[in-house]
Structure formats: C-alpha cells, structure tokens
Amino acid sequence: MSALAHLRTQALARWQALSPREQRGVSVLGALLAVLLFWSVAIAPALNTLRDSDNRRIQIGQQEAHMLALQSQAQTLQAVRTPLSRDEALRTLQGLTPGPQIQLNVQGERIAVQLKAVPAPTLANWLTQARAQAQALPVEAHLTRSSAPATNWDGSLVLSLPNRSAAP
C-alpha cells in the first residue's frame, strides 16, 4: 500500500469516528476555508484593481496631458521657421545678450560665450531665446555652479550658429 493510500484510509477512519455533529462542523469549516481561499485568490485582487482604477485613470490622464504638452513643444521646435543667415543670427544673439554677465566672442564658425555669476533663471531664459530666436545650438559647455545667496553659473559655452549665407 502506498503512502498516499495509507493516509487516505487513516483520514477516512478518523472521519467515520467523528459524530455526525462533528462531521457537520468539520464540513462547514472546510467549506469556509474553501470560500476564503477562493476569495483571496479570485475575488480580492479583482476588487483591489477595481478600487484602484479611478486613481490609475487620473494618473494616466495626467501623464497623457504631460505627454501632449511635450509633443506640442517638440512640434513647435520642429516647425518650419524662416531660416536665418549667420549674420542675422549673430545680430539676434548679440541683441539677446543681457549685459556684462554674458560676453560673446566670435571665433570662426562658432561663438564662445563667457559666463560670470549669471543667475540660473537668466541663463535658462537666455539659452531658450538663443535657440528659438537666433537658432544657436550649444556645442560645448564648461559650467561651475556657485551658490552664494542664489544659484549662479560661471564658465564658458560654445554655440553653433546656422551656416546659411545671407540671401542675395
């Protein structure tokens, strides 16, 4: 006789040794355990998913709005702009430069920019305007951050201007 068959005969003998009231109690307990197992495996995860769905829907909606805003920004940057000649771009860039904190030096095809204690928001705005209006692209950056009362930047940037010659 195998071990499994031996265990089955022992369980059957114990079951028959129980009174009908005890058999009913063990049956009810077994049924409750089966219901609990079914609940924890099948029903509870589905209810948790259903409860969390509103929060996930809101989170996904926010992510979608953020992605659409990024898409709009990218399309704006990729939009066909009137191409500037190199001279026009240089004049525009010089017009954007706020003062002695940012100094421009033309070096052949590139523009070297020296930064001296430039506040972070000023630098960020200037770089954004340089890209959008003068079509200048940063090629190289060597920056150090100093945090005196506010965050300031020192260092140098190298910008590339469009290579288009002036229209005849």
C-alpha positions in Angstrom: 0.0 0.0 0.0 1.4 3.4 -0.9 1.8 6.3 1.5 -1.0 8.2 -0.1 -3.4 5.4 0.1 -2.4 4.8 3.7 -3.1 8.5 4.6 -6.4 8.3 2.8 -7.5 5.2 4.8 -6.4 6.9 8.1 -8.4 10.1 7.2 -11.5 8.0 6.3 -11.2 6.1 9.6 -10.9 9.3 11.6 -13.9 10.8 9.7 -16.1 7.8 10.5 -15.0 8.0 14.1 -16.5 11.5 14.4 -20.0 12.0 15.4 -22.5 13.4 12.9 -22.3 16.8 14.6 -18.5 16.9 14.4 -18.6 15.8 10.8 -21.0 18.7 10.0 -18.7 21.1 11.9 -15.6 19.9 10.0 -17.5 20.1 6.7 -18.6 23.7 7.4 -15.1 24.6 8.4 -13.7 23.0 5.2 -16.3 24.9 3.1 -15.4 28.2 4.9 -11.7 27.6 4.2 -12.5 26.9 0.5 -14.6 30.1 0.3 -11.7 32.1 2.0 -9.2 30.6 -0.4 -11.4 31.4 -3.4 -11.9 34.9 -2.1 -8.2 35.6 -1.6 -7.2 34.2 -4.9 -10.0 35.2 -7.3 -12.2 38.0 -5.8 -10.0 40.2 -3.7 -7.4 41.0 -6.4 -10.2 41.9 -8.8 -11.8 44.2 -6.2 -8.4 45.9 -5.5 -7.9 46.5 -9.2 -11.4 48.0 -9.4 -10.8 50.2 -6.4 -7.5 51.5 -7.8 -8.8 52.0 -11.3 -10.1 55.6 -10.6 -6.7 56.7 -9.2 -4.9 55.0 -12.1 -7.2 56.6 -14.6 -6.5 60.1 -13.1 -2.7 59.3 -13.1 -2.8 58.2 -16.7 -4.8 61.3 -17.7 -2.2 63.5 -16.1 0.6 61.6 -17.9 -1.3 61.9 -21.2 -1.7 65.7 -20.7 2.1 66.0 -19.9 3.0 63.9 -23.0 0.7 66.1 -25.2 2.3 69.2 -23.8 5.8 67.8 -24.6 4.5 66.8 -28.1 3.3 70.4 -28.6 6.7 71.7 -27.5 8.5 69.4 -29.8 6.3 70.3 -32.8 6.8 74.0 -32.1 10.6 73.5 -32.1 10.4 71.4 -35.2 8.1 73.8 -37.0 9.5 75.3 -40.2 11.0 78.7 -39.3 12.3 81.2 -41.6 16.0 80.3 -41.8 18.3 83.0 -40.6 21.6 83.8 -42.2 24.7 83.5 -40.0 24.9 87.3 -39.8 21.3 87.7 -38.8 21.6 85.0 -36.2 24.7 86.7 -34.8 22.9 90.1 -34.6 19.9 88.4 -32.9 22.2 86.7 -30.4 24.0 89.9 -29.6 20.6 91.6 -29.1 19.6 88.9 -26.7 22.7 89.2 -24.5 21.8 90.9 -21.3 25.0 92.6 -20.2 28.4 92.1 -18.7 27.5 88.8 -17.1 27.4 87.1 -20.6 30.1 88.0 -23.1 30.2 86.8 -26.7 33.4 86.2 -28.7 33.1 85.2 -32.4 35.6 82.5 -33.2 35.3 81.5 -36.8 32.2 79.3 -37.2 31.4 79.3 -33.5 30.6 81.7 -30.7 32.4 81.4 -27.4 30.3 82.7 -24.5 31.9 83.6 -21.2 29.6 83.5 -18.1 30.3 85.4 -14.9 27.9 84.9 -12.0 24.8 84.5 -14.2 21.7 83.6 -12.2 20.2 80.3 -13.2 16.9 81.6 -14.4 18.6 84.3 -16.5 20.9 81.6 -18.1 18.0 79.3 -18.8 15.9 82.1 -20.4 18.9 83.3 -22.4 19.6 79.8 -23.7 16.0 79.2 -24.6 15.8 82.5 -26.5 19.2 81.9 -28.2 17.9 78.6 -29.5 14.4 79.9 -30.6 15.3 83.3 -32.0 18.9 83.1 -33.1 18.8 79.4 -33.9 22.0 78.9 -31.9 22.8 75.4 -30.7 25.1 74.7 -27.8 28.0 72.5 -28.8 30.2 72.6 -25.7 29.7 73.7 -22.1 32.0 74.1 -19.1 30.0 75.4 -16.2 30.5 75.6 -12.5 27.8 76.4 -10.0 28.2 78.8 -7.2 25.6 79.1 -4.6 26.1 82.3 -2.8 22.7 83.8 -1.9 21.2 82.3 -5.1 22.4 79.8 -7.6 24.8 81.4 -10.2 26.7 79.9 -13.0 30.3 80.7 -14.1 32.1 79.2 -17.1 32.0 79.0 -20.9 29.7 77.8 -23.6 30.4 77.2 -27.3 27.4 77.9 -29.6 27.0 77.0 -33.2 25.1 79.4 -35.5 23.3 78.5 -38.7 25.7 78.1 -41.7 23.4 79.8 -44.2 24.9 82.8 -46.0 22.9 86.0 -46.4 20.3 85.9 -49.2 21.3 87.9 -52.3 
